[in-house]
């Protein structure tokens, strides 16, 4: 019986680990040096600065966003969405961005 209690305790402890890992959002390797905000809801965050690139996530006005200063290509700005943990490119027409 004592052995079964230990196995149950270990199993319960192991089930908590994925929940804690999912709750933590990773920061980008290189922190954005500027700030940004989405001017609309549902802005597509893409994997590269083109409409032909895949969508990694969606940005909303309520999200906290950073901008990698100077990184603008093809009317897309390189951003990091701190709310969702998505690093990618968003169309500049849907962003207000600045350098600190």
FENSULQUI-V280741 format. One record per pair of residues at least 6 apart in sequence whose C-alpha atoms are under 8 Angstrom apart, sorted by the first residue. I is the first residue (numbers start at 1). GAP is how many residues later the second one is. D is the distance in Angstrom with one decimal. If there is no record, write none. Layout:
i=(I	I)
gap=(GAP	GAP)
d=(D	D)
This chain:
i=(25	25	25	26	27	27	28	28	28	31	32	32	32	32	32	32	33	33	33	33	33	33	34	34	34	34	34	34	34	34	35	35	35	35	35	35	35	36	36	36	36	36	36	36	36	36	37	37	37	37	37	37	37	37	38	38	38	38	38	38	38	38	38	39	39	39	39	39	40	40	40	41	41	41	41	42	42	42	43	43	43	43	43	44	44	44	44	44	44	44	45	45	45	45	45	45	45	45	45	45	46	46	46	46	46	46	46	46	47	47	47	47	47	47	47	48	48	48	49	49	49	49	49	49	49	49	50	50	56	56	57	59	63	63	63	64	64	64	65	65	65	65	65	66	66	66	66	67	67	67	67	67	67	67	68	68	68	68	69	69	71	71	72	75	75	75	76	76	76	76	77	77	77	77	78	78	78	78	79	79	79	79	80	80	80	81)
gap=(57	59	60	59	55	58	52	57	59	37	34	35	36	37	47	48	33	34	35	36	66	67	32	33	34	35	63	64	65	66	30	31	32	62	63	64	65	28	29	30	31	43	59	60	61	62	24	26	27	28	29	58	59	60	21	22	23	24	25	27	56	57	58	21	22	55	56	57	20	21	54	17	18	19	20	16	17	18	15	16	17	47	51	11	12	13	14	15	46	47	10	11	12	13	14	41	42	43	44	45	7	8	9	10	11	42	43	44	6	7	8	9	40	41	42	6	40	41	24	25	26	27	28	29	40	41	24	26	30	32	29	22	18	19	20	17	18	19	14	15	16	17	18	13	14	15	16	10	11	12	13	30	31	32	9	10	11	12	29	30	6	7	6	16	17	18	13	14	15	16	12	13	14	15	9	10	11	12	8	9	10	11	6	7	8	6)
d=(8.0	7.2	5.6	6.2	7.4	6.8	7.3	7.9	7.2	7.8	5.3	5.2	4.5	7.1	7.4	7.1	7.1	6.5	5.7	6.0	6.4	6.3	5.7	4.8	6.0	5.6	7.2	5.5	4.0	5.1	6.2	4.3	5.1	5.7	5.5	6.4	7.2	7.8	5.2	5.3	5.7	7.8	6.6	5.5	4.0	6.3	6.5	7.3	7.0	5.8	8.0	5.7	5.4	6.5	6.6	6.0	4.9	8.0	7.6	7.9	5.9	4.8	6.5	7.9	6.1	5.1	5.4	6.8	6.3	5.9	6.2	8.0	6.3	4.2	5.7	5.1	5.3	5.6	5.2	4.8	6.6	7.1	6.9	6.1	7.6	6.2	4.7	6.4	6.2	7.9	5.7	5.7	5.2	5.6	6.7	7.7	7.8	5.6	5.3	4.9	6.0	5.5	4.4	5.4	7.2	5.3	4.9	6.3	5.8	5.7	6.3	6.2	8.0	5.2	6.3	7.7	6.6	5.8	6.1	6.3	7.7	5.3	7.5	7.9	5.6	7.4	7.0	7.3	6.9	7.2	6.6	7.3	6.8	7.2	5.4	6.1	5.4	5.6	6.8	5.7	4.5	5.6	7.5	5.6	5.1	6.5	7.3	7.2	6.1	4.4	6.4	6.7	7.4	7.6	7.8	5.8	6.0	7.9	7.4	5.7	5.9	5.6	6.3	5.9	5.5	7.7	5.8	5.2	4.3	5.2	5.4	5.5	6.4	5.9	7.7	5.7	4.5	6.7	6.0	5.6	5.8	6.9	5.8	4.4	6.4	6.3)
